[in-house]
Amino acid sequence: MTDTPRHLATVDERPALADLGTQIANPVRATVRTVTQFVIGAVPVLNVAAGIIIVVLQQQGDIVIPGWVFLVLNGILAVTALLIALVTRLMANPVVNAWITKYAAWLAPLRQV
């Protein structure tokens, strides 16, 4: 045992991972879960809605919607999923989380008890 004075000892005052919210402790998992939830919800809704709109438009007149429209719409969903992943990962950063906790507490993850 050393007799290093307390004021010279290195003290780590950071909270342990167990004391942080699960998104801070596991940012990759939080990101994957968020993107998966978005894709599971958005892809079927968008494709069904687009299909219904195309059928209605075709019944109203001789409007032909090219097949690439579905591809573009799903590409937009993919880009949106990437943006959601970026924001989720950013918000899981401890520095960003500290700022959120201080200035936007309603967005801060709950600490485990």
N, CA, C and O atoms as CSV, one atom per row, in Angstrom:
chain,resi,resn,atom,element,x,y,z
A,1,MET,N,N,0.851,-1.172,0.000
A,1,MET,CA,C,0.000,0.000,0.000
A,1,MET,C,C,0.892,1.228,0.000
A,1,MET,O,O,1.841,1.318,0.779
A,2,THR,N,N,0.587,2.166,-0.869
A,2,THR,CA,C,1.391,3.381,-0.938
A,2,THR,C,C,0.757,4.459,-0.087
A,2,THR,O,O,-0.436,4.434,0.217
A,3,ASP,N,N,1.584,5.390,0.279
A,3,ASP,CA,C,1.105,6.504,1.091
A,3,ASP,C,C,1.024,7.775,0.259
A,3,ASP,O,O,1.419,8.848,0.717
A,4,THR,N,N,0.512,7.656,-0.962
A,4,THR,CA,C,0.378,8.822,-1.820
A,4,THR,C,C,-0.719,9.716,-1.258
A,4,THR,O,O,-1.828,9.257,-0.986
A,5,PRO,N,N,-0.400,10.995,-1.088
A,5,PRO,CA,C,-1.434,11.906,-0.591
A,5,PRO,C,C,-2.641,11.925,-1.518
A,5,PRO,O,O,-2.499,11.789,-2.733
A,6,ARG,N,N,-3.811,12.092,-0.954
A,6,ARG,CA,C,-5.070,12.042,-1.705
A,6,ARG,C,C,-5.082,13.068,-2.838
A,6,ARG,O,O,-5.592,12.772,-3.919
A,7,HIS,N,N,-4.539,14.251,-2.622
A,7,HIS,CA,C,-4.591,15.289,-3.643
A,7,HIS,C,C,-3.669,14.979,-4.825
A,7,HIS,O,O,-3.796,15.611,-5.875
A,8,LEU,N,N,-2.754,14.032,-4.684
A,8,LEU,CA,C,-1.876,13.644,-5.781
A,8,LEU,C,C,-2.340,12.366,-6.477
A,8,LEU,O,O,-1.854,12.038,-7.559
A,9,ALA,N,N,-3.263,11.657,-5.872
A,9,ALA,CA,C,-3.739,10.403,-6.447
A,9,ALA,C,C,-4.692,10.694,-7.612
A,9,ALA,O,O,-5.391,11.708,-7.620
A,10,THR,N,N,-4.705,9.805,-8.570
A,10,THR,CA,C,-5.626,9.937,-9.694
A,10,THR,C,C,-6.982,9.408,-9.263
A,10,THR,O,O,-7.123,8.255,-8.855
A,11,VAL,N,N,-7.957,10.263,-9.363
A,11,VAL,CA,C,-9.312,9.883,-8.974
A,11,VAL,C,C,-10.178,9.917,-10.225
A,11,VAL,O,O,-10.296,10.947,-10.888
A,12,ASP,N,N,-10.772,8.795,-10.531
A,12,ASP,CA,C,-11.659,8.708,-11.688
A,12,ASP,C,C,-13.080,8.946,-11.204
A,12,ASP,O,O,-13.681,8.084,-10.563
A,13,GLU,N,N,-13.608,10.118,-11.516
A,13,GLU,CA,C,-14.945,10.472,-11.043
A,13,GLU,C,C,-16.022,10.188,-12.085
A,13,GLU,O,O,-17.185,10.539,-11.889
A,14,ARG,N,N,-15.640,9.556,-13.184
A,14,ARG,CA,C,-16.634,9.217,-14.196
A,14,ARG,C,C,-17.522,8.102,-13.676
A,14,ARG,O,O,-17.054,7.219,-12.958
A,15,PRO,N,N,-18.799,8.133,-14.032
A,15,PRO,CA,C,-19.679,7.051,-13.584
A,15,PRO,C,C,-19.352,5.753,-14.313
A,15,PRO,O,O,-18.904,5.763,-15.460
A,16,ALA,N,N,-19.583,4.649,-13.634
A,16,ALA,CA,C,-19.376,3.346,-14.254
A,16,ALA,C,C,-20.442,3.134,-15.317
A,16,ALA,O,O,-21.506,3.751,-15.263
A,17,LEU,N,N,-20.161,2.263,-16.285
A,17,LEU,CA,C,-21.130,1.995,-17.344
A,17,LEU,C,C,-22.460,1.506,-16.779
A,17,LEU,O,O,-23.518,1.791,-17.341
A,18,ALA,N,N,-22.408,0.780,-15.682
A,18,ALA,CA,C,-23.642,0.275,-15.081
A,18,ALA,C,C,-24.525,1.407,-14.569
A,18,ALA,O,O,-25.739,1.245,-14.444
A,19,ASP,N,N,-23.910,2.566,-14.268
A,19,ASP,CA,C,-24.676,3.701,-13.756
A,19,ASP,C,C,-25.274,4.545,-14.869
A,19,ASP,O,O,-26.116,5.405,-14.608
A,20,LEU,N,N,-24.856,4.315,-16.095
A,20,LEU,CA,C,-25.351,5.097,-17.221
A,20,LEU,C,C,-26.587,4.439,-17.813
A,20,LEU,O,O,-26.896,3.284,-17.518
A,21,GLY,N,N,-27.281,5.183,-18.641
A,21,GLY,CA,C,-28.420,4.617,-19.348
A,21,GLY,C,C,-27.945,3.560,-20.333
A,21,GLY,O,O,-26.771,3.536,-20.703
A,22,THR,N,N,-28.843,2.697,-20.753
A,22,THR,CA,C,-28.452,1.606,-21.638
A,22,THR,C,C,-27.978,2.107,-22.996
A,22,THR,O,O,-27.138,1.461,-23.623
A,23,GLN,N,N,-28.493,3.240,-23.465
A,23,GLN,CA,C,-28.047,3.754,-24.757
A,23,GLN,C,C,-26.617,4.258,-24.691
A,23,GLN,O,O,-25.889,4.180,-25.681
A,24,ILE,N,N,-26.204,4.769,-23.551
A,24,ILE,CA,C,-24.827,5.233,-23.393
A,24,ILE,C,C,-23.901,4.033,-23.224
A,24,ILE,O,O,-22.805,4.007,-23.783
A,25,ALA,N,N,-24.339,3.049,-22.459
A,25,ALA,CA,C,-23.507,1.872,-22.209
A,25,ALA,C,C,-23.377,0.991,-23.448
A,25,ALA,O,O,-22.346,0.347,-23.638
A,26,ASN,N,N,-24.406,0.954,-24.290
A,26,ASN,CA,C,-24.409,0.102,-25.493
A,26,ASN,C,C,-24.874,0.901,-26.705
A,26,ASN,O,O,-25.974,0.660,-27.203
A,27,PRO,N,N,-24.067,1.852,-27.198
A,27,PRO,CA,C,-24.532,2.714,-28.291
A,27,PRO,C,C,-24.783,1.982,-29.605
A,27,PRO,O,O,-25.700,2.340,-30.345
A,28,VAL,N,N,-23.987,0.970,-29.904
A,28,VAL,CA,C,-24.187,0.239,-31.158
A,28,VAL,C,C,-25.508,-0.519,-31.116
A,28,VAL,O,O,-26.269,-0.510,-32.083
A,29,ARG,N,N,-25.768,-1.161,-30.013
A,29,ARG,CA,C,-27.019,-1.907,-29.867
A,29,ARG,C,C,-28.223,-0.973,-29.955
A,29,ARG,O,O,-29.222,-1.306,-30.593
A,30,ALA,N,N,-28.134,0.181,-29.324
A,30,ALA,CA,C,-29.225,1.148,-29.381
A,30,ALA,C,C,-29.464,1.615,-30.809
A,30,ALA,O,O,-30.609,1.764,-31.234
A,31,THR,N,N,-28.385,1.845,-31.546
A,31,THR,CA,C,-28.500,2.291,-32.935
A,31,THR,C,C,-29.148,1.219,-33.798
A,31,THR,O,O,-30.063,1.511,-34.567
A,32,VAL,N,N,-28.684,-0.014,-33.679
A,32,VAL,CA,C,-29.235,-1.108,-34.480
A,32,VAL,C,C,-30.713,-1.315,-34.156
A,32,VAL,O,O,-31.522,-1.522,-35.060
A,33,ARG,N,N,-31.066,-1.262,-32.881
A,33,ARG,CA,C,-32.470,-1.450,-32.497
A,33,ARG,C,C,-33.349,-0.336,-33.059
A,33,ARG,O,O,-34.446,-0.605,-33.549
A,34,THR,N,N,-32.884,0.900,-32.995
A,34,THR,CA,C,-33.667,2.027,-33.490
A,34,THR,C,C,-33.873,1.932,-34.995
A,34,THR,O,O,-34.988,2.129,-35.479
A,35,VAL,N,N,-32.823,1.636,-35.735
A,35,VAL,CA,C,-32.935,1.520,-37.196
A,35,VAL,C,C,-33.842,0.345,-37.567
A,35,VAL,O,O,-34.663,0.459,-38.477
A,36,THR,N,N,-33.699,-0.772,-36.872
A,36,THR,CA,C,-34.542,-1.936,-37.146
A,36,THR,C,C,-36.011,-1.605,-36.909
A,36,THR,O,O,-36.868,-1.981,-37.709
A,37,GLN,N,N,-36.305,-0.910,-35.824
A,37,GLN,CA,C,-37.683,-0.530,-35.537
A,37,GLN,C,C,-38.238,0.383,-36.628
A,37,GLN,O,O,-39.390,0.236,-37.037
A,38,PHE,N,N,-37.428,1.314,-37.095
A,38,PHE,CA,C,-37.865,2.213,-38.164
A,38,PHE,C,C,-38.147,1.433,-39.443
A,38,PHE,O,O,-39.195,1.613,-40.064
A,39,VAL,N,N,-37.219,0.570,-39.836
A,39,VAL,CA,C,-37.369,-0.171,-41.095
A,39,VAL,C,C,-38.586,-1.097,-41.034
A,39,VAL,O,O,-39.357,-1.170,-41.990
A,40,ILE,N,N,-38.759,-1.801,-39.916
A,40,ILE,CA,C,-39.901,-2.707,-39.776
A,40,ILE,C,C,-41.221,-1.948,-39.895
A,40,ILE,O,O,-42.186,-2.464,-40.460
A,41,GLY,N,N,-41.267,-0.749,-39.377
A,41,GLY,CA,C,-42.500,0.033,-39.456
A,41,GLY,C,C,-42.676,0.781,-40.758
A,41,GLY,O,O,-43.785,0.823,-41.292
A,42,ALA,N,N,-41.629,1.368,-41.280
A,42,ALA,CA,C,-41.763,2.291,-42.413
A,42,ALA,C,C,-41.830,1.604,-43.769
A,42,ALA,O,O,-42.600,2.031,-44.629
A,43,VAL,N,N,-41.051,0.562,-43.982
A,43,VAL,CA,C,-41.006,-0.061,-45.312
A,43,VAL,C,C,-42.373,-0.620,-45.720
A,43,VAL,O,O,-42.834,-0.308,-46.818
A,44,PRO,N,N,-43.036,-1.423,-44.900
A,44,PRO,CA,C,-44.350,-1.924,-45.327
A,44,PRO,C,C,-45.382,-0.805,-45.504
A,44,PRO,O,O,-46.167,-0.823,-46.452
A,45,VAL,N,N,-45.375,0.153,-44.599
A,45,VAL,CA,C,-46.353,1.244,-44.692
A,45,VAL,C,C,-46.153,2.034,-45.979
A,45,VAL,O,O,-47.117,2.319,-46.688
A,46,LEU,N,N,-44.921,2.386,-46.282
A,46,LEU,CA,C,-44.651,3.160,-47.494
A,46,LEU,C,C,-45.016,2.391,-48.760
A,46,LEU,O,O,-45.638,2.945,-49.666
A,47,ASN,N,N,-44.636,1.124,-48.825
A,47,ASN,CA,C,-44.904,0.340,-50.028
A,47,ASN,C,C,-46.396,0.063,-50.206
A,47,ASN,O,O,-46.888,0.106,-51.334
A,48,VAL,N,N,-47.119,-0.216,-49.149
A,48,VAL,CA,C,-48.569,-0.423,-49.252
A,48,VAL,C,C,-49.251,0.878,-49.650
A,48,VAL,O,O,-50.119,0.884,-50.522
A,49,ALA,N,N,-48.863,1.983,-49.012
A,49,ALA,CA,C,-49.471,3.283,-49.354
A,49,ALA,C,C,-49.172,3.657,-50.799
A,49,ALA,O,O,-50.064,4.129,-51.504
A,50,ALA,N,N,-47.951,3.460,-51.251
A,50,ALA,CA,C,-47.600,3.775,-52.639
A,50,ALA,C,C,-48.385,2.889,-53.601
A,50,ALA,O,O,-48.850,3.364,-54.637
A,51,GLY,N,N,-48.537,1.614,-53.269
A,51,GLY,CA,C,-49.322,0.713,-54.112
A,51,GLY,C,C,-50.769,1.145,-54.221
A,51,GLY,O,O,-51.347,1.103,-55.307
A,52,ILE,N,N,-51.366,1.560,-53.110
A,52,ILE,CA,C,-52.752,2.035,-53.113
A,52,ILE,C,C,-52.872,3.304,-53.947
A,52,ILE,O,O,-53.806,3.442,-54.736
A,53,ILE,N,N,-51.943,4.220,-53.779
A,53,ILE,CA,C,-51.971,5.471,-54.550
A,53,ILE,C,C,-51.850,5.188,-56.046
A,53,ILE,O,O,-52.542,5.814,-56.849
A,54,ILE,N,N,-50.987,4.260,-56.427
A,54,ILE,CA,C,-50.820,3.920,-57.845
A,54,ILE,C,C,-52.103,3.324,-58.411
A,54,ILE,O,O,-52.512,3.675,-59.518
A,55,VAL,N,N,-52.742,2.428,-57.665
A,55,VAL,CA,C,-53.993,1.823,-58.132
A,55,VAL,C,C,-55.073,2.891,-58.309
A,55,VAL,O,O,-55.788,2.893,-59.311
A,56,VAL,N,N,-55.190,3.797,-57.339
A,56,VAL,CA,C,-56.191,4.866,-57.426
A,56,VAL,C,C,-55.902,5.770,-58.617
A,56,VAL,O,O,-56.824,6.138,-59.346
A,57,LEU,N,N,-54.642,6.135,-58.829
A,57,LEU,CA,C,-54.290,6.988,-59.963
A,57,LEU,C,C,-54.582,6.303,-61.299
A,57,LEU,O,O,-55.023,6.947,-62.251
A,58,GLN,N,N,-54.334,5.002,-61.361
A,58,GLN,CA,C,-54.588,4.275,-62.599
A,58,GLN,C,C,-56.094,4.157,-62.866
A,58,GLN,O,O,-56.513,4.136,-64.023
A,59,GLN,N,N,-56.893,4.081,-61.830
A,59,GLN,CA,C,-58.345,4.020,-61.995
A,59,GLN,C,C,-58.914,5.361,-62.433
A,59,GLN,O,O,-59.925,5.409,-63.134
A,60,GLN,N,N,-58.271,6.447,-62.025
A,60,GLN,CA,C,-58.760,7.783,-62.343
A,60,GLN,C,C,-58.435,8.193,-63.774
A,60,GLN,O,O,-59.113,9.058,-64.330
A,61,GLY,N,N,-57.450,7.616,-64.360
A,61,GLY,CA,C,-57.064,7.999,-65.713
A,61,GLY,C,C,-55.996,7.067,-66.240
A,61,GLY,O,O,-55.742,6.011,-65.662
A,62,ASP,N,N,-55.397,7.442,-67.293
A,62,ASP,CA,C,-54.361,6.619,-67.912
A,62,ASP,C,C,-52.976,7.015,-67.412
A,62,ASP,O,O,-52.045,7.162,-68.204
A,63,ILE,N,N,-52.842,7.183,-66.126
A,63,ILE,CA,C,-51.555,7.552,-65.532
A,63,ILE,C,C,-50.757,6.276,-65.296
A,63,ILE,O,O,-51.242,5.333,-64.672
A,64,VAL,N,N,-49.551,6.261,-65.793
A,64,VAL,CA,C,-48.673,5.108,-65.611
A,64,VAL,C,C,-47.499,5.539,-64.738
A,64,VAL,O,O,-46.759,6.465,-65.072
A,65,ILE,N,N,-47.350,4.857,-63.630
A,65,ILE,CA,C,-46.240,5.133,-62.712
A,65,ILE,C,C,-45.138,4.120,-63.009
A,65,ILE,O,O,-45.374,2.914,-62.933
A,66,PRO,N,N,-43.944,4.590,-63.343
A,66,PRO,CA,C,-42.857,3.645,-63.641
A,66,PRO,C,C,-42.450,2.838,-62.406
A,66,PRO,O,O,-42.623,3.283,-61.272
A,67,GLY,N,N,-41.913,1.656,-62.649
A,67,GLY,CA,C,-41.519,0.759,-61.563
A,67,GLY,C,C,-40.397,1.291,-60.699
A,67,GLY,O,O,-40.261,0.893,-59.542
A,68,TRP,N,N,-39.581,2.199,-61.254
A,68,TRP,CA,C,-38.455,2.707,-60.483
A,68,TRP,C,C,-38.902,3.607,-59.334
A,68,TRP,O,O,-38.097,3.951,-58.468
A,69,VAL,N,N,-40.182,3.990,-59.320
A,69,VAL,CA,C,-40.682,4.845,-58.237
A,69,VAL,C,C,-40.552,4.126,-56.893
A,69,VAL,O,O,-40.150,4.728,-55.897
A,70,PHE,N,N,-40.896,2.828,-56.872
A,70,PHE,CA,C,-40.751,2.072,-55.629
A,70,PHE,C,C,-39.288,2.006,-55.187
A,70,PHE,O,O,-38.982,2.098,-53.998
A,71,LEU,N,N,-38.404,1.849,-56.149
A,71,LEU,CA,C,-36.970,1.807,-55.846
A,71,LEU,C,C,-36.505,3.127,-55.231
A,71,LEU,O,O,-35.758,3.132,-54.253
A,72,VAL,N,N,-36.948,4.240,-55.805
A,72,VAL,CA,C,-36.573,5.566,-55.283
A,72,VAL,C,C,-37.149,5.769,-53.883
A,72,VAL,O,O,-36.460,6.250,-52.984
A,73,LEU,N,N,-38.412,5.399,-53.707
A,73,LEU,CA,C,-39.022,5.559,-52.384
A,73,LEU,C,C,-38.303,4.731,-51.327
A,73,LEU,O,O,-38.091,5.204,-50.210
A,74,ASN,N,N,-37.926,3.506,-51.666
A,74,ASN,CA,C,-37.190,2.678,-50.709
A,74,ASN,C,C,-35.764,3.186,-50.509
A,74,ASN,O,O,-35.194,3.006,-49.433
A,75,GLY,N,N,-35.182,3.813,-51.523
A,75,GLY,CA,C,-33.883,4.459,-51.351
A,75,GLY,C,C,-33.968,5.618,-50.373
A,75,GLY,O,O,-33.074,5.817,-49.551
A,76,ILE,N,N,-35.051,6.380,-50.469
A,76,ILE,CA,C,-35.271,7.475,-49.516
A,76,ILE,C,C,-35.403,6.920,-48.101
A,76,ILE,O,O,-34.888,7.510,-47.151
A,77,LEU,N,N,-36.087,5.791,-47.959
A,77,LEU,CA,C,-36.188,5.155,-46.639
A,77,LEU,C,C,-34.816,4.725,-46.128
A,77,LEU,O,O,-34.532,4.857,-44.938
A,78,ALA,N,N,-33.968,4.217,-47.011
A,78,ALA,CA,C,-32.622,3.786,-46.595
A,78,ALA,C,C,-31.804,4.979,-46.109
A,78,ALA,O,O,-31.107,4.887,-45.098
A,79,VAL,N,N,-31.888,6.098,-46.825
A,79,VAL,CA,C,-31.163,7.301,-46.409
A,79,VAL,C,C,-31.719,7.804,-45.077
A,79,VAL,O,O,-30.959,8.223,-44.203
A,80,THR,N,N,-33.036,7.763,-44.924
A,80,THR,CA,C,-33.646,8.176,-43.658
A,80,THR,C,C,-33.181,7.277,-42.515
A,80,THR,O,O,-32.910,7.762,-41.416
A,81,ALA,N,N,-33.088,5.977,-42.766
A,81,ALA,CA,C,-32.598,5.047,-41.739
A,81,ALA,C,C,-31.161,5.366,-41.355
A,81,ALA,O,O,-30.803,5.281,-40.180
A,82,LEU,N,N,-30.335,5.732,-42.329
A,82,LEU,CA,C,-28.949,6.111,-42.026
A,82,LEU,C,C,-28.895,7.385,-41.184
A,82,LEU,O,O,-28.092,7.485,-40.256
A,83,LEU,N,N,-29.742,8.349,-41.503
A,83,LEU,CA,C,-29.792,9.575,-40.698
A,83,LEU,C,C,-30.257,9.282,-39.277
A,83,LEU,O,O,-29.729,9.848,-38.320
A,84,ILE,N,N,-31.239,8.403,-39.138
A,84,ILE,CA,C,-31.706,8.014,-37.806
A,84,ILE,C,C,-30.582,7.332,-37.038
A,84,ILE,O,O,-30.399,7.585,-35.847
A,85,ALA,N,N,-29.827,6.468,-37.715
A,85,ALA,CA,C,-28.692,5.799,-37.060
A,85,ALA,C,C,-27.649,6.815,-36.606
A,85,ALA,O,O,-27.111,6.709,-35.504
A,86,LEU,N,N,-27.368,7.795,-37.451
A,86,LEU,CA,C,-26.389,8.824,-37.100
A,86,LEU,C,C,-26.836,9.618,-35.878
A,86,LEU,O,O,-26.043,9.848,-34.965
A,87,VAL,N,N,-28.078,10.030,-35.854
A,87,VAL,CA,C,-28.584,10.808,-34.722
A,87,VAL,C,C,-28.610,9.958,-33.457
A,87,VAL,O,O,-28.258,10.441,-32.381
A,88,THR,N,N,-29.023,8.699,-33.575
A,88,THR,CA,C,-29.047,7.810,-32.407
A,88,THR,C,C,-27.647,7.621,-31.845
A,88,THR,O,O,-27.440,7.682,-30.632
A,89,ARG,N,N,-26.690,7.393,-32.732
A,89,ARG,CA,C,-25.304,7.190,-32.279
A,89,ARG,C,C,-24.743,8.474,-31.664
A,89,ARG,O,O,-24.027,8.425,-30.664
A,90,LEU,N,N,-25.064,9.606,-32.256
A,90,LEU,CA,C,-24.607,10.887,-31.731
A,90,LEU,C,C,-25.180,11.139,-30.340
A,90,LEU,O,O,-24.469,11.592,-29.443
A,91,MET,N,N,-26.452,10.847,-30.166
A,91,MET,CA,C,-27.078,11.079,-28.867
A,91,MET,C,C,-26.592,10.105,-27.805
A,91,MET,O,O,-26.753,10.365,-26.613
A,92,ALA,N,N,-26.002,8.993,-28.213
A,92,ALA,CA,C,-25.453,8.030,-27.260
A,92,ALA,C,C,-24.043,8.393,-26.815
A,92,ALA,O,O,-23.493,7.736,-25.931
A,93,ASN,N,N,-23.451,9.416,-27.403
A,93,ASN,CA,C,-22.118,9.871,-27.020
A,93,ASN,C,C,-22.194,10.494,-25.619
A,93,ASN,O,O,-23.080,11.311,-25.367
A,94,PRO,N,N,-21.288,10.130,-24.707
A,94,PRO,CA,C,-21.350,10.667,-23.342
A,94,PRO,C,C,-21.281,12.194,-23.272
A,94,PRO,O,O,-21.926,12.797,-22.415
A,95,VAL,N,N,-20.515,12.824,-24.157
A,95,VAL,CA,C,-20.418,14.292,-24.149
A,95,VAL,C,C,-21.757,14.904,-24.560
A,95,VAL,O,O,-22.243,15.843,-23.929
A,96,VAL,N,N,-22.338,14.365,-25.614
A,96,VAL,CA,C,-23.643,14.850,-26.065
A,96,VAL,C,C,-24.696,14.558,-25.007
A,96,VAL,O,O,-25.568,15.387,-24.748
A,97,ASN,N,N,-24.617,13.383,-24.396
A,97,ASN,CA,C,-25.566,13.026,-23.350
A,97,ASN,C,C,-25.477,13.984,-22.168
A,97,ASN,O,O,-26.500,14.353,-21.592
A,98,ALA,N,N,-24.281,14.385,-21.806
A,98,ALA,CA,C,-24.124,15.355,-20.708
A,98,ALA,C,C,-24.781,16.678,-21.072
A,98,ALA,O,O,-25.435,17.297,-20.233
A,99,TRP,N,N,-24.613,17.116,-22.315
A,99,TRP,CA,C,-25.240,18.362,-22.769
A,99,TRP,C,C,-26.765,18.215,-22.751
A,99,TRP,O,O,-27.477,19.112,-22.300
A,100,ILE,N,N,-27.255,17.079,-23.245
A,100,ILE,CA,C,-28.703,16.835,-23.256
A,100,ILE,C,C,-29.250,16.814,-21.835
A,100,ILE,O,O,-30.302,17.394,-21.564
A,101,THR,N,N,-28.549,16.157,-20.937
A,101,THR,CA,C,-28.994,16.082,-19.545
A,101,THR,C,C,-29.076,17.466,-18.920
A,101,THR,O,O,-29.962,17.734,-18.109
A,102,LYS,N,N,-28.154,18.343,-19.294
A,102,LYS,CA,C,-28.124,19.686,-18.714
A,102,LYS,C,C,-29.154,20.614,-19.347
A,102,LYS,O,O,-29.829,21.361,-18.639
A,103,TYR,N,N,-29.283,20.576,-20.686
A,103,TYR,CA,C,-30.101,21.567,-21.374
A,103,TYR,C,C,-31.435,21.041,-21.914
A,103,TYR,O,O,-32.337,21.832,-22.194
A,104,ALA,N,N,-31.571,19.745,-22.062
A,104,ALA,CA,C,-32.821,19.161,-22.561
A,104,ALA,C,C,-33.088,17.867,-21.796
A,104,ALA,O,O,-33.080,16.780,-22.374
A,105,ALA,N,N,-33.320,17.993,-20.520
A,105,ALA,CA,C,-33.436,16.833,-19.632
A,105,ALA,C,C,-34.534,15.859,-20.066
A,105,ALA,O,O,-34.439,14.665,-19.780
A,106,TRP,N,N,-35.547,16.335,-20.733
A,106,TRP,CA,C,-36.631,15.455,-21.176
A,106,TRP,C,C,-36.171,14.479,-22.253
A,106,TRP,O,O,-36.866,13.499,-22.520
A,107,LEU,N,N,-35.016,14.719,-22.881
A,107,LEU,CA,C,-34.448,13.798,-23.870
A,107,LEU,C,C,-33.413,12.849,-23.274
A,107,LEU,O,O,-33.004,11.885,-23.920
A,108,ALA,N,N,-32.995,13.120,-22.056
A,108,ALA,CA,C,-31.901,12.350,-21.449
A,108,ALA,C,C,-32.358,10.933,-21.097
A,108,ALA,O,O,-33.487,10.731,-20.651
A,109,PRO,N,N,-31.465,9.946,-21.303
A,109,PRO,CA,C,-31.824,8.581,-20.911
A,109,PRO,C,C,-31.883,8.469,-19.390
A,109,PRO,O,O,-31.172,9.174,-18.675
A,110,LEU,N,N,-32.728,7.585,-18.919
A,110,LEU,CA,C,-32.854,7.374,-17.478
A,110,LEU,C,C,-31.647,6.601,-16.973
A,110,LEU,O,O,-31.152,5.689,-17.636
A,111,ARG,N,N,-31.189,6.974,-15.805
A,111,ARG,CA,C,-30.083,6.247,-15.188
A,111,ARG,C,C,-30.645,5.017,-14.495
A,111,ARG,O,O,-31.727,5.053,-13.908
A,112,GLN,N,N,-29.884,3.922,-14.576
A,112,GLN,CA,C,-30.308,2.707,-13.900
A,112,GLN,C,C,-30.112,2.871,-12.404
A,112,GLN,O,O,-29.156,3.501,-11.952
A,113,VAL,N,N,-31.032,2.293,-11.644
A,113,VAL,CA,C,-30.953,2.406,-10.193
A,113,VAL,C,C,-30.415,1.144,-9.605
A,113,VAL,O,O,-30.273,1.042,-8.386
